[in-house]
Amino acid sequence: MHSRDDRRVPLRYGEELAALISDARLVALASNNHLLTETEPAWKVFCDEVEAFLAG
């Protein structure tokens, strides 16, 4: 997962990393923060994606 408008690390770096990992899927989050906060709408997407990943 990577914030679309991350101010510290551009999305392209997340895309490059995901391309190097077999079967990886990049989830671009609607945020400009490097670290999400619970007050952002992207927080729920982040949590849902983590739960889905852990559930396998």
MODELLER restraints for C-alpha pairs under 7 A, 6 or more apart:
rsr = mdl.restraints
at = mdl.atoms
rsr.add(forms.Gaussian(group=physical.xy_distance, feature=features.Distance(at['CA:1:A'], at['CA:26:A']), mean=5.60, stdev=0.5))
rsr.add(forms.Gaussian(group=physical.xy_distance, feature=features.Distance(at['CA:1:A'], at['CA:27:A']), mean=4.60, stdev=0.5))
rsr.add(forms.Gaussian(group=physical.xy_distance, feature=features.Distance(at['CA:1:A'], at['CA:28:A']), mean=5.82, stdev=0.5))
rsr.add(forms.Gaussian(group=physical.xy_distance, feature=features.Distance(at['CA:1:A'], at['CA:29:A']), mean=6.81, stdev=0.5))
rsr.add(forms.Gaussian(group=physical.xy_distance, feature=features.Distance(at['CA:2:A'], at['CA:11:A']), mean=6.40, stdev=0.5))
rsr.add(forms.Gaussian(group=physical.xy_distance, feature=features.Distance(at['CA:2:A'], at['CA:14:A']), mean=6.17, stdev=0.5))
rsr.add(forms.Gaussian(group=physical.xy_distance, feature=features.Distance(at['CA:2:A'], at['CA:27:A']), mean=6.39, stdev=0.5))
rsr.add(forms.Gaussian(group=physical.xy_distance, feature=features.Distance(at['CA:2:A'], at['CA:28:A']), mean=5.11, stdev=0.5))
rsr.add(forms.Gaussian(group=physical.xy_distance, feature=features.Distance(at['CA:2:A'], at['CA:29:A']), mean=5.85, stdev=0.5))
rsr.add(forms.Gaussian(group=physical.xy_distance, feature=features.Distance(at['CA:3:A'], at['CA:11:A']), mean=6.70, stdev=0.5))
rsr.add(forms.Gaussian(group=physical.xy_distance, feature=features.Distance(at['CA:3:A'], at['CA:28:A']), mean=5.56, stdev=0.5))
rsr.add(forms.Gaussian(group=physical.xy_distance, feature=features.Distance(at['CA:3:A'], at['CA:29:A']), mean=4.51, stdev=0.5))
rsr.add(forms.Gaussian(group=physical.xy_distance, feature=features.Distance(at['CA:3:A'], at['CA:30:A']), mean=6.05, stdev=0.5))
rsr.add(forms.Gaussian(group=physical.xy_distance, feature=features.Distance(at['CA:3:A'], at['CA:31:A']), mean=5.11, stdev=0.5))
rsr.add(forms.Gaussian(group=physical.xy_distance, feature=features.Distance(at['CA:3:A'], at['CA:32:A']), mean=5.98, stdev=0.5))
rsr.add(forms.Gaussian(group=physical.xy_distance, feature=features.Distance(at['CA:3:A'], at['CA:33:A']), mean=6.57, stdev=0.5))
rsr.add(forms.Gaussian(group=physical.xy_distance, feature=features.Distance(at['CA:3:A'], at['CA:34:A']), mean=6.58, stdev=0.5))
rsr.add(forms.Gaussian(group=physical.xy_distance, feature=features.Distance(at['CA:4:A'], at['CA:11:A']), mean=5.66, stdev=0.5))
rsr.add(forms.Gaussian(group=physical.xy_distance, feature=features.Distance(at['CA:4:A'], at['CA:28:A']), mean=5.43, stdev=0.5))
rsr.add(forms.Gaussian(group=physical.xy_distance, feature=features.Distance(at['CA:4:A'], at['CA:29:A']), mean=5.61, stdev=0.5))
rsr.add(forms.Gaussian(group=physical.xy_distance, feature=features.Distance(at['CA:4:A'], at['CA:30:A']), mean=5.77, stdev=0.5))
rsr.add(forms.Gaussian(group=physical.xy_distance, feature=features.Distance(at['CA:4:A'], at['CA:31:A']), mean=6.01, stdev=0.5))
rsr.add(forms.Gaussian(group=physical.xy_distance, feature=features.Distance(at['CA:4:A'], at['CA:32:A']), mean=6.50, stdev=0.5))
rsr.add(forms.Gaussian(group=physical.xy_distance, feature=features.Distance(at['CA:5:A'], at['CA:11:A']), mean=6.90, stdev=0.5))
rsr.add(forms.Gaussian(group=physical.xy_distance, feature=features.Distance(at['CA:5:A'], at['CA:31:A']), mean=5.93, stdev=0.5))
rsr.add(forms.Gaussian(group=physical.xy_distance, feature=features.Distance(at['CA:5:A'], at['CA:32:A']), mean=4.19, stdev=0.5))
rsr.add(forms.Gaussian(group=physical.xy_distance, feature=features.Distance(at['CA:6:A'], at['CA:31:A']), mean=6.87, stdev=0.5))
rsr.add(forms.Gaussian(group=physical.xy_distance, feature=features.Distance(at['CA:6:A'], at['CA:32:A']), mean=4.43, stdev=0.5))
rsr.add(forms.Gaussian(group=physical.xy_distance, feature=features.Distance(at['CA:6:A'], at['CA:33:A']), mean=5.18, stdev=0.5))
rsr.add(forms.Gaussian(group=physical.xy_distance, feature=features.Distance(at['CA:6:A'], at['CA:34:A']), mean=5.23, stdev=0.5))
rsr.add(forms.Gaussian(group=physical.xy_distance, feature=features.Distance(at['CA:7:A'], at['CA:32:A']), mean=6.02, stdev=0.5))
rsr.add(forms.Gaussian(group=physical.xy_distance, feature=features.Distance(at['CA:7:A'], at['CA:33:A']), mean=6.34, stdev=0.5))
rsr.add(forms.Gaussian(group=physical.xy_distance, feature=features.Distance(at['CA:7:A'], at['CA:34:A']), mean=6.57, stdev=0.5))
rsr.add(forms.Gaussian(group=physical.xy_distance, feature=features.Distance(at['CA:8:A'], at['CA:34:A']), mean=6.23, stdev=0.5))
rsr.add(forms.Gaussian(group=physical.xy_distance, feature=features.Distance(at['CA:15:A'], at['CA:26:A']), mean=6.75, stdev=0.5))
rsr.add(forms.Gaussian(group=physical.xy_distance, feature=features.Distance(at['CA:18:A'], at['CA:24:A']), mean=5.54, stdev=0.5))
rsr.add(forms.Gaussian(group=physical.xy_distance, feature=features.Distance(at['CA:18:A'], at['CA:25:A']), mean=6.55, stdev=0.5))
rsr.add(forms.Gaussian(group=physical.xy_distance, feature=features.Distance(at['CA:18:A'], at['CA:26:A']), mean=6.04, stdev=0.5))
rsr.add(forms.Gaussian(group=physical.xy_distance, feature=features.Distance(at['CA:29:A'], at['CA:42:A']), mean=5.80, stdev=0.5))
rsr.add(forms.Gaussian(group=physical.xy_distance, feature=features.Distance(at['CA:30:A'], at['CA:42:A']), mean=5.68, stdev=0.5))
rsr.add(forms.Gaussian(group=physical.xy_distance, feature=features.Distance(at['CA:31:A'], at['CA:42:A']), mean=6.47, stdev=0.5))
rsr.add(forms.Gaussian(group=physical.xy_distance, feature=features.Distance(at['CA:36:A'], at['CA:43:A']), mean=6.31, stdev=0.5))
rsr.add(forms.Gaussian(group=physical.xy_distance, feature=features.Distance(at['CA:37:A'], at['CA:43:A']), mean=6.49, stdev=0.5))
